[in-house]
Amino acid sequence: MNKERILGYEIHRKKVKNINLRIKPNLEVYISVPMNLHRDYIENFIRSKEEWIKSVLKKVENVKEKQKDFEYKTGEIHKFLGKEYNLIVKTGNFNAVSLKNNIRPNEIILTVNENIFENIDEKKKIMEKWYFENAKKLFLQFMEKWLEILDENVEKVAIKPMKTRWGSCNYVKRYINLNIELIKRTPFEIEYVILHELTHLKYPNHGRGFYNYIERYMPNYKVAEKMLNAKHYY
């Protein structure tokens, strides 16, 4: 694979048929092009997409700006399985998190002991524990589903924070890692990431065979890719 910079973007020349553009979770603009495609075609493509790239990056930055300083106070917007929820914080005799989906807008109820009502770090820990418990339950359900469909097996599944990836696969050890932040995405996106990582057990790279295999089981996988690449997790 050859790399070069065109109009300020890093271009990856690969054995592909078409120009491919995606924005990674770490905000890297990834552009791959056929090996011998003329520079003029690449420049024209970039110019045609530049406004879209800027628009997506701006939206991502806005989301990051809004979400980076959670204080876990009533009125904040938090996400769960692709839906937005108003956070309601109240005091009680125990620490707990619950959902209300039968109202508009949806609500996440965070109940905390009175002595930590103003403690951001403690409230964050309660929320993160709740997210992890839900992720562990749901991710493993989806994992079992896809292991059965693909007739595969894995040695280990880990759910943890990941800075730049939604998931990863060690195909030698047969370990799968999933980003805890996926619990804030739609089930469709979660299942795609799981299918994607499990496919690496058969195809370690991202060649034609890899995507043909994914498409066999999830024909609309490109929709999931766009959803994951266009919106940064938080």
Residue pairs with C-beta under 8 A, 6 or more apart in sequence:
1 12
1 13
1 14
2 12
2 13
2 35
3 10
3 11
3 12
3 13
4 10
4 11
4 13
5 11
6 39
6 42
6 43
6 46
7 43
7 46
7 47
7 50
9 29
9 31
9 46
10 29
10 30
10 31
11 31
11 32
11 33
11 42
12 30
12 31
12 32
12 33
13 32
13 33
13 34
13 35
13 37
14 32
14 33
14 34
14 35
15 34
15 35
16 32
16 33
16 34
17 34
18 34
19 31
19 32
19 33
19 34
19 37
19 41
19 42
19 45
20 30
20 31
20 32
20 33
21 29
21 30
21 31
21 45
21 49
21 53
22 30
22 225
22 226
22 229
23 29
23 30
23 53
23 56
23 57
23 60
23 229
23 230
24 30
24 164
24 229
25 164
25 165
25 166
25 228
25 229
25 232
25 233
26 163
26 164
27 57
27 60
27 232
29 53
29 57
31 42
31 46
33 42
56 230
59 230
59 231
60 231
60 232
63 231
63 232
63 234
64 232
64 234
66 77
67 234
68 234
70 76
70 78
70 120
70 124
71 120
72 87
72 89
72 110
72 120
72 123
72 124
72 127
73 87
73 89
74 86
74 87
74 88
74 89
74 90
75 86
75 87
76 86
76 87
77 84
77 85
77 86
77 87
78 84
78 85
78 87
78 108
78 127
79 85
79 184
79 234
80 99
80 108
80 131
80 134
80 183
80 184
81 138
81 183
81 184
81 185
81 186
81 187
82 184
82 185
82 186
82 187
82 188
82 189
83 101
83 106
84 105
84 106
85 99
85 105
85 106
85 107
85 108
86 105
86 106
86 107
86 108
87 107
87 108
87 110
88 107
88 108
88 109
88 110
89 110
89 112
89 117
89 123
90 109
90 110
90 111
90 112
91 111
91 112
91 113
91 114
91 117
92 111
92 112
92 113
93 113
94 111
94 113
95 111
95 112
95 113
95 116
95 126
96 109
96 110
96 111
96 126
97 108
97 109
97 110
97 111
97 126
97 127
97 130
98 108
98 109
98 111
99 106
99 107
99 108
99 109
100 106
100 107
100 108
100 109
110 123
110 126
110 127
112 122
112 123
112 126
116 122
116 123
131 180
131 183
131 184
132 159
132 180
132 183
134 183
135 159
135 178
135 180
135 182
135 183
136 159
138 183
138 187
138 190
139 157
139 159
139 178
139 182
139 183
139 190
139 194
140 157
142 187
142 190
142 191
142 194
143 154
143 157
143 176
143 194
145 191
146 152
146 191
146 194
146 195
146 198
147 153
147 154
147 198
149 217
150 195
150 198
150 199
150 217
152 198
152 201
153 174
154 174
154 175
154 176
154 198
154 201
155 173
155 174
155 175
156 173
156 174
156 175
156 176
157 175
157 176
157 177
157 178
158 175
158 176
158 177
158 178
159 177
159 178
159 179
159 180
160 177
160 178
160 179
160 180
161 179
161 180
161 181
162 168
162 177
162 179
162 180
162 181
165 179
166 178
166 179
166 181
166 182
166 193
166 228
166 233
167 176
167 177
167 178
167 179
167 182
167 193
167 194
167 196
167 197
168 176
168 177
168 197
169 175
169 176
169 177
169 197
169 198
169 200
169 201
170 176
171 200
171 201
171 204
174 201
176 194
176 197
176 198
177 197
178 193
178 194
178 197
179 193
179 233
181 233
181 234
182 189
182 190
182 193
182 233
183 190
184 233
184 234
185 227
185 228
185 233
186 227
188 223
188 224
188 227
189 224
189 227
189 228
191 218
191 224
192 218
192 221
192 224
192 225
192 228
193 224
193 228
195 214
195 217
195 218
195 221
196 214
196 221
199 210
199 213
199 214
200 210
202 213
203 209
203 210
203 213
211 221
214 221
215 221
218 224
